[in-house]
C-alpha cells in the first residue's frame, strides 16, 4: 500500500510542477504581448487574410449580379455571355428574356451590360442590344 500512496503523491507533485510551469509561461507570453504594440500584432497577416477572405469569388459575383439585375428589371436572366474583372470592379454582359413568344425561337432577348463594384454590388446596367432568339446577330457572327 505504501508504494501506491507514494506513486499517487509523486503523480500529484508532477502535475503541480507542470501546472506551475504552464502558468509561468502564460504569464511570460502575456507580458511579451503587453510590451508589443497592438499594430505589430495585427500586421502579422491576419487582417490581410481576412480582407482576402471577405472578397467574393467570381461565381458569387456572377450569381449576385444575376439576382440584382432580375430584381431591378423584373426579367429573368438566361445566361452570362461575358464576364471580366476590371480596375473598378466587374463587367458582365447578361442575356435576358424580355418577351416570351410561341414558338420560342421568336421570343425577344436582350443583352445587358452590367457594371459591378469590387464587392459585386451592381452600380449600373444598360441594354446594349435586342434580338429574336432564333436569329443570328450579323454584327457578332464574324468574331471580334
N, C-alpha and C positions, 0 to 999 in steps of 0.2 A: 504494500500500500504506500509505503514511503516513496517508492520510485514513481508511482502515479502522481502523488502530490507534488513531488519535485519537478516532474515533467510539466504539470499544469502551471506551476509557478514560473518555470523557465519560458513557457509559451506566452504567458501574460506579460512577462518582462520584455520579451522580444517585440510583442505587439505595441507595448507602451513606447519603446525606443523608436520603432518605425513611425508611430503616430507623431512623436515629438519631432523627428526629422522632417516629416511631411509638413507639419505646421511651420517649422522654421524656414523651409524652402519656399512655402507660400508667402510668408512674411517678407522674405528677401525679394521675391518676384514683385510683390505689391509695392515695396519700396522702390524698386527699379522703375516700375510703371509710373509711380508718382513723380520720379525725377525726370522721366522722359516727357517732352512736351506732347500735348494731345495731337497736334498736327503731324508729328512724326509717326505716331501710331496709326493714324488714319491713312497716311500716304503709303502704307505698306502694300497697296494694290487692291485692297478690299473695296474701296469706293469706285475705282475704275472697273473692277469686276462686276459690281452691282450695276454700274451705268451700262455696261455691255449687255448684261442680262435683261435690263429693262427695255432695251430696244426690241421692237417687234421683228420677227423673222419675215422674209419676203412672202411666205404663204399667209401669215397672219395679216400682213398689209393688204394683200390681194383680196382675201376674204372680207376684211373690214371695208375695203373700198367698194366692193360689190354691194354689200349691205347698205352702206351710206348712200350710194347712188340710187338704189331701189327705193329707199325711204324718201329721198328728195324728188325723184321723178315720178314715182308711182308705177314704174315699168320694171319688168323683170330682166335683169342682165342674163344673157345666154352664154357669153364667153368673153374671155380677155384675149384680144389679138396682139397686144404688145404691152410690155411691162419693163420699165427700166428705172434704175436709181439715178437721180440727178444731184447736182450740188445743193439744190433747195429741198430735196425730198424724193418723191417718186412721181413718175408719169405713166399713165396707163391709157390704153385705148380699149374700151369696153363695147361689145356688140349687144344691143338691146332690142327686144321685140317691142315695136311701137304699135303696130296694128296687126292683129291676127286675122287671117283670111282663109277661106276654103277655096281651092286647095292650099295647103300650107306653103307651097312654092310661091304663092302670090302675096304672102304676108310681108309687111313692111318692117325692115330692120333699120337701125341707125347705129353709127359708130360715135361714141362719145369720148372725147379726150378728157381725162380726169387727172387733176393735179392734187398731190398729197404732200403734207409736210413730212419731216423725217420720222415723226411718230406714227404716221399712217392716217392722220386725220385729213379729211377732204377739205381742200382750200378753194377748189373751183372746178367747174366742168363746163364743157360746151359740145354741142353736136357738130361733128365735122363732116358727116355725110349721111345720106338716107338712101336706101336701095331696097329692091324686092329680093326676097330670099333666093329665088330661082335664077337670078340674073348675075352674070359675071360683071365685075366692075372693070371696064376697059382701062380706066386710069391706073389701076393697080396690077393688072394681069401680067404686064411685061416685066415686073420686078422693079425695084427702086434703084 
